[in-house]
């Protein structure tokens, strides 16, 4: 599993995936999305793996979809880009072993959806988490619409999703979006302590517990299909074109309704 944009390392039964596009805050282009999917599909078949850790090369976890790449794509290609990210997120969520997102810096959009697809989220106080998609004329298209209310409740999810605002690490922890909050430099110790506890548990029992938990929480597949259909329409909308142009030109978007 060698991918220049995704580093894969292993310490005994623990595998770490590191998003490796630091110059663009690990933004998700086609190559990175496909590398995540490929690596996680392969890890899902490895019964010697006990946990998978997802982190980003400093200075960020993941700033979301690579909008610079997306701006150059046709409407149909933008849909394919969205679906590549969604497929990567689902492949991560489908891993049969516990997964932990280790979050520092920006964790936005598709990056936040990657974090939500993990079982646990450990963050330090530099973390900034949000779903800014509505400010670009779209909405989260990789399962965040489903997973966020499961974590923090529908009201709080509506607040975050409809406004597109970014949460600081303290608020994210207070509302349950983050499971462990640490000072900078202390994340690795917190993660090591949790992994030490995990090693006391029977691997087969943990895999079975995760499968049962996932079954209890998984939303009906038709609903997920509906979400993808709605998002596909937005990917090809004039509003999204304006959102992307505003991003590239570093200005506020000018919505037609205003």
C-alpha positions in Angstrom: 0.0 0.0 0.0 2.3 2.7 -1.2 0.6 6.0 -2.1 2.6 9.3 -2.2 -0.5 11.2 -1.0 -1.3 8.7 1.8 1.3 7.3 4.1 0.7 3.9 5.6 2.6 2.8 8.7 2.2 -0.1 11.1 3.1 -0.7 14.7 2.3 -4.3 15.5 -1.5 -4.6 15.0 -2.1 -0.9 14.8 -2.1 0.8 11.3 -1.8 4.6 10.9 -3.0 6.3 7.7 -1.6 9.8 7.2 -3.1 12.2 4.7 0.0 13.6 3.0 -0.8 16.7 1.0 0.4 19.3 3.6 0.9 22.1 1.1 -2.9 22.2 0.6 -3.8 21.2 4.2 -4.4 17.6 3.0 -7.3 18.6 0.7 -9.0 15.7 -1.0 -8.2 15.4 -4.7 -9.1 12.4 -6.8 -5.7 10.8 -6.0 -6.0 11.0 -2.2 -9.7 9.9 -2.2 -8.8 6.9 -4.3 -5.8 6.1 -2.1 -7.9 6.2 1.0 -10.4 3.8 -0.6 -7.7 1.4 -1.8 -5.9 1.3 1.5 -9.0 0.8 3.7 -10.4 -1.9 1.4 -7.1 -3.7 1.7 -7.0 -3.3 5.5 -10.6 -4.6 5.8 -9.3 -8.0 4.6 -6.4 -8.1 7.1 -7.5 -10.0 10.2 -4.3 -9.1 12.0 -5.2 -5.4 12.2 -6.8 -4.4 15.5 -7.2 -0.6 15.0 -6.7 2.0 12.3 -5.7 5.6 13.1 -6.4 8.4 10.6 -4.4 11.7 10.8 -3.1 14.5 8.6 0.4 15.6 7.9 0.9 19.0 9.7 -0.5 21.6 9.8 -4.0 20.2 9.4 -6.1 17.1 9.5 -7.9 17.8 6.2 -9.3 21.0 4.8 -12.0 19.2 2.8 -12.4 18.7 -1.0 -9.7 20.2 -3.2 -11.7 23.1 -4.5 -8.9 24.3 -6.7 -9.0 21.0 -8.5 -12.8 20.9 -8.6 -12.9 24.4 -10.1 -11.2 23.0 -13.2 -13.6 20.1 -13.6 -16.7 19.9 -15.7 -20.1 19.5 -13.9 -20.1 15.8 -14.5 -16.5 15.5 -13.3 -17.4 17.4 -10.1 -20.0 14.8 -9.4 -17.4 12.1 -9.9 -15.1 13.9 -7.5 -17.8 14.1 -4.9 -18.6 10.4 -5.3 -14.9 9.5 -5.1 -14.8 11.2 -1.7 -18.0 9.6 -0.6 -16.7 6.2 -1.6 -13.5 6.8 0.4 -15.5 7.9 3.4 -17.8 4.8 3.2 -14.8 2.5 2.8 -13.3 4.0 6.0 -16.6 3.6 7.8 -16.8 0.0 6.7 -13.6 -1.0 8.3 -14.4 -3.9 10.8 -12.0 -2.7 13.4 -12.0 0.5 15.7 -11.0 3.7 13.9 -9.7 6.9 15.5 -9.4 10.3 13.8 -6.6 12.3 15.3 -7.4 15.9 14.6 -5.2 19.0 14.6 -5.8 22.2 12.7 -8.4 22.4 10.0 -11.0 19.5 9.8 -13.5 20.9 7.3 -16.0 19.6 4.8 -15.0 16.3 3.4 -12.3 16.2 6.0 -14.9 16.4 8.7 -16.9 13.7 7.0 -13.8 11.5 7.2 -13.6 12.2 10.9 -17.3 11.4 11.4 -16.8 8.1 9.6 -14.3 7.1 12.3 -15.5 5.5 15.6 -13.7 8.1 17.8 -12.3 11.6 17.3 -9.3 12.7 19.4 -8.4 16.4 18.9 -6.1 19.0 20.4 -7.0 22.6 21.0 -5.8 23.7 17.6 -8.6 21.8 15.9 -11.3 23.6 13.9 -14.2 21.5 12.7 -17.0 22.5 10.4 -19.1 21.9 7.3 -18.8 25.0 5.1 -20.4 23.5 2.1 -23.6 25.6 2.2 -21.3 28.7 1.8 -20.2 27.2 -1.5 -23.7 26.3 -2.7 -23.8 22.6 -1.8 -24.2 20.4 1.3 -22.1 17.6 2.8 -22.3 14.7 0.3 -20.3 12.0 2.0 -22.6 10.9 4.8 -22.1 13.9 7.2 -25.8 14.8 6.9 -26.6 11.3 8.4 -23.7 10.9 10.9 -23.6 14.4 12.4 -27.2 14.3 14.0 -26.4 10.8 15.3 -23.5 12.3 17.2 -24.8 15.6 18.4 -28.5 15.6 17.9 -30.7 17.0 15.1 -30.9 20.6 16.5 -27.2 21.1 17.0 -26.6 19.4 13.6 -29.0 21.8 11.9 -27.2 24.8 13.6 -23.8 23.6 12.3 -24.9 22.4 8.8 -27.3 25.3 7.9 -24.9 28.0 9.0 -21.7 26.5 7.6 -19.8 27.9 10.7 -16.6 26.5 12.1 -16.5 25.1 15.6 -13.4 25.5 17.8 -12.1 22.5 19.6 -13.7 23.3 22.9 -17.2 23.7 21.4 -16.8 20.5 19.4 -15.9 18.7 22.6 -18.7 20.2 24.6 -21.4 19.0 22.1 -19.9 15.5 21.6 -18.3 15.9 18.2 -14.9 15.3 19.7 -14.4 12.4 22.2 -11.0 13.4 23.7 -9.6 16.9 23.9 -5.9 17.5 24.6 -3.4 20.3 24.7 -1.0 20.5 21.8 1.6 17.8 22.1 -0.5 15.5 24.2 -2.6 13.7 21.5 -0.1 10.9 21.0 -0.1 10.1 24.8 -3.9 10.1 24.9 -4.1 7.8 21.8 -1.5 5.4 23.3 -3.4 5.2 26.5 -6.6 4.3 24.6 -4.9 1.7 22.5 -3.4 0.2 25.7 -7.0 -0.3 26.9 -8.1 -1.7 23.6 -5.4 -4.4 23.8 -7.2 -5.8 26.9 -10.2 -6.6 24.8 -10.7 -9.7 22.7 -10.2 -8.8 19.0 -13.1 -10.9 17.8 -15.4 -9.5 20.4 -14.4 -5.9 19.4 -15.1 -6.6 15.7 -18.5 -8.1 16.6 -19.3 -5.2 18.8 -18.5 -2.8 16.1 -20.6 -4.7 13.5 -23.5 -4.7 15.9 -23.1 -1.0 16.7 -22.9 -0.1 13.0 -26.0 -2.1 12.3 -27.9 -0.3 15.0 -26.9 3.1 13.7 -26.8 2.7 9.9 -29.5 4.7 8.1 -31.6 3.0 5.4 -29.6 2.8 2.2 -32.5 4.4 0.2 -32.0 7.5 2.3 -28.3 7.6 1.5 -29.2 7.2 -2.2 -31.5 10.1 -1.9 -28.8 12.2 -0.3 -26.5 11.4 -3.2 -29.2 12.3 -5.7 -29.7 15.7 -4.1 -26.0 16.4 -3.9 -25.6 15.4 -7.6 -28.0 18.2 -8.6 -26.2 20.8 -6.5 -22.8 19.8 -8.0 -24.1 20.9 -11.4 -25.9 24.1 -10.2 -25.2 27.7 -10.9 -25.0 28.4 -7.2 -22.1 25.9 -6.8 -20.3 27.5 -9.8 -20.6 30.8 -8.0 -19.4 29.3 -4.7 -16.3 27.9 -6.4 -15.6 31.1 -8.2 -15.9 33.1 -5.0 -13.5 30.7 -3.3 -10.9 31.1 -6.1 -11.3 34.9 -6.1 -11.2 35.1 -2.3 -14.5 36.9 -2.0 -18.0 36.3 -0.6 -20.3 34.6 -3.0 -23.1 36.6 -4.6 -26.2 34.4 -4.3 -29.1 35.1 -6.8 -31.7 35.2 -4.0 -30.0 38.2 -2.3 
